[in-house]
Amino acid sequence: MEYTVQKLGRLAGVSARTLRYYDEIGLLKPARTNSAGYRLYGPAEVDRLQQILFYRELGLSLERIKEIITAPSFDRAAALREHRRQLLARKEQLDLLIKNVDKSLAALEGRMTMTDQEKFEGFKRELIEENEQKFGAEARAKYGDAAVDRSNEMLMGMTKEQYDRFVQLGEELMQTLKAAFATGDPAGELAQKAADMHRQWLAFTWPHYSKEAHAGLAQMYVDDERFTAYYDQDQPGLAKFLRDAILIYTGMAN
């Protein structure tokens, strides 16, 4: 069966303007254009649109979606399985947050007591899911499922004091890194202090530390545009500076 822009838009719940834009940027081309100039979409295009909308729901940019679905190694079945895993994880997170609210209300009304750790379980799960959506596929490919799952378990198992320190150390790391960047010297005292703080920050969620893994992560900050965008959002060049500082710190600099 073939669909015009208008019919496919109604079927998928997106505007015709959106479909035309997807065509313009090469994300979703019609199967053909008929003699009247209408774009026509077939089964393959319907499946591709479904895949695009799944990725959009997970928060990926159109540019990133295009990279994924046009890659020669793209496997639609594997992608659907990963979508299902992430959606189930999101459902688990929402259930946990609802339970957290219910417990908080019960504690407020004097019907039960609630530990400090319980108060923050939902928010730690939210952080894990955000990281999984943004970087999970790459992290699991690089370090393996067992290592990533163990890291997530360590985060969920943190006490309130440990979690507060984890967040505080991350903020102090960024402040120190920005001050070090101003010196322009990744081998300098401030930059090496930032690299050591980065190691300490990783220790909260890394079961085992190695200089090689630390250096590899630092290189990924430069190679992966999403990491680079995070570090460079306030100070362009910060991701590369941190990479250089960590390579020096770990003795992996060329």
Order of alpha helices (4+ residues) and beta strands (2+ residues): alpha-alpha-beta-beta-alpha-alpha-alpha-alpha-alpha-alpha-alpha-alpha-alpha-alpha-alpha-alpha
